[in-house]
């Protein structure tokens, strides 16, 4: 009987450790510092694409979950002919803010939180 209790307790500890060790996928949001709307496309290594359209000037979007790996971001800014591009590696358990920077020449920056 004592061996069964010890075995059950050991199994419970192992299950708890496995449950706690799961890592969350990266989360990405957009912050638009331009004076015009921006449409942002996020492409992941796995081939998935996240489109976040009509991000107003000064707006910060909610986080979107993406797969771990290389991320390519393209922003199309209203009234601009140049579309800035940014690539970075996103890791699990991380949050990223893609900033559409203000300025005469549109640029992107990634801030890891």
C-alpha positions in Angstrom: 0.0 0.0 0.0 2.8 2.4 0.9 4.5 1.8 -2.5 1.2 2.6 -4.3 0.9 5.9 -2.5 4.6 6.8 -3.2 4.1 5.8 -6.9 0.9 7.9 -7.2 2.7 10.9 -5.5 5.7 10.5 -7.9 3.4 10.4 -10.9 1.5 13.5 -9.8 4.8 15.4 -9.4 5.9 14.4 -12.9 2.6 15.4 -14.5 2.7 18.8 -12.7 6.2 19.4 -13.9 5.3 18.6 -17.5 2.3 20.9 -17.3 4.3 23.8 -15.9 7.1 23.5 -18.4 5.1 24.3 -21.5 6.3 27.4 -23.3 4.0 30.0 -24.8 4.3 31.1 -28.4 5.6 34.6 -29.1 3.2 37.5 -29.1 3.4 40.4 -31.4 1.6 43.8 -31.5 1.9 46.9 -33.6 2.5 50.5 -32.5 2.0 53.2 -35.1 3.9 56.4 -34.5 3.2 57.7 -38.1 0.6 60.4 -38.7 -1.3 58.2 -41.1 -2.8 54.7 -41.0 -0.6 51.7 -41.5 -1.4 48.2 -42.8 1.0 45.6 -41.4 1.7 42.1 -42.7 3.5 39.6 -40.4 4.9 36.5 -42.1 6.1 33.6 -40.0 8.6 30.8 -40.8 5.8 28.3 -41.0 4.2 30.2 -43.8 1.4 31.8 -41.8 0.5 35.4 -42.4 -1.1 37.8 -40.0 -2.6 41.0 -41.5 -3.3 43.9 -39.1 -5.0 46.6 -41.2 -6.0 50.2 -40.5 -3.7 50.8 -37.5 -4.5 54.4 -36.7 -1.9 57.1 -35.9 -0.8 56.6 -32.3 -2.6 53.3 -31.9 -1.2 50.2 -30.2 -2.9 46.9 -31.2 -3.7 43.9 -29.1 -1.1 41.1 -29.1 -1.3 38.4 -31.8 0.2 34.9 -31.3 2.7 33.8 -33.9 4.9 30.7 -34.3 8.5 30.7 -33.0 11.0 31.4 -35.7 11.9 34.1 -38.3 9.4 36.8 -38.7 9.2 39.2 -41.6 7.1 42.4 -41.2 6.0 44.7 -44.0 4.2 48.0 -43.4 2.2 49.9 -46.0 1.6 53.4 -44.8 -1.2 55.5 -46.2 0.1 58.3 -48.5 3.6 56.8 -48.7 5.2 55.0 -51.7 7.9 53.3 -49.6 7.0 50.2 -47.6 9.5 49.5 -44.8 10.5 45.8 -44.0 11.9 44.2 -40.9 13.0 40.7 -40.1 13.9 39.2 -36.7 13.8 35.9 -34.8 10.9 35.5 -32.3 11.4 33.1 -29.4 8.8 31.4 -27.2 7.7 33.2 -24.0 8.5 36.6 -25.5 6.4 39.6 -26.4 7.4 42.0 -29.2 6.1 45.4 -30.3 6.7 46.3 -33.9 7.0 50.1 -34.0 6.1 52.0 -37.2 8.5 54.9 -36.5 7.6 58.5 -37.2 9.8 60.5 -39.6 10.1 61.5 -43.2 11.3 58.1 -44.3 9.1 55.3 -42.8 11.0 52.7 -40.8 10.2 49.8 -38.5 11.7 48.8 -35.2 11.2 45.8 -32.9 11.1 46.2 -29.1 11.3 43.1 -27.1 9.5 43.2 -23.7 
